Amino acid sequence: MTKYHEIIRLSGLGLSQTNIALSCSASKATVNKVLKAAREQGLSWPLDPKLTDPVLNKLL
């Protein structure tokens, strides 16, 4: 399962997409896709606590 919350959190901390991918065991393409979709939805860190990974999966 993609760690949407963690990808957005690490991006908010200023990590590179490569480092985020390594940390989350995801491909750089997945990280890029998640961050692009998050930007399009106006999401950034810190996220609303109600936005769990399953909720983010449906949103993104």
Secondary structure, 3 states (H helix, E strand, C coil): CCCHHHHHHHHHCCCCHHHHHHHHCCCHHHHHHHHHHHHHCCCCCCCCCCCCHHHHHHHC
